[in-house]
C-alpha cells in the first residue's frame, strides 16, 4: 500500500481471528511493524488506513 500523505510503500497483512481482524503494517525500510485489531464488519480500507497511521506515528516517534 502506498501512503496517501507520503511517497512510501508499506506491507499490509490481514488475519481474521473469529469476529476480529488483526491488521499488521510493516515499513520495509526499517522493518518496524505495528498491529491493530478491529471488527470483521469494519471496511478493509478503514482498518488499513488506521494501521498505516499508527505505523507512521511510530516511525515519527523514532525520528524516521
FENGIKA-V145399 format. One record per pair of residues at least 12 apart in sequence whose ideal C-beta (glycine too) atoms are under 6 Angstrom apart, sorted by the first residue. I is the first residue (numbers start at 0). J is the second residue. D is the distance in whole Angstrom. If there is no record, write none. Layout:
i-><I;I>
j-><J;J>
d-><D;D>
//
This chain:
i-><9;9;9;10;10;11;11;18;19;20;20;21;21;22;22;22;24;24;24;29;33;33;33;35;35>
j-><24;26;51;25;27;24;47;39;36;37;39;34;36;35;46;50;50;51;54;63;53;54;57;49;50>
d-><5;6;6;4;6;6;6;6;5;5;5;6;5;5;5;4;4;5;4;6;5;5;5;6;5>
//
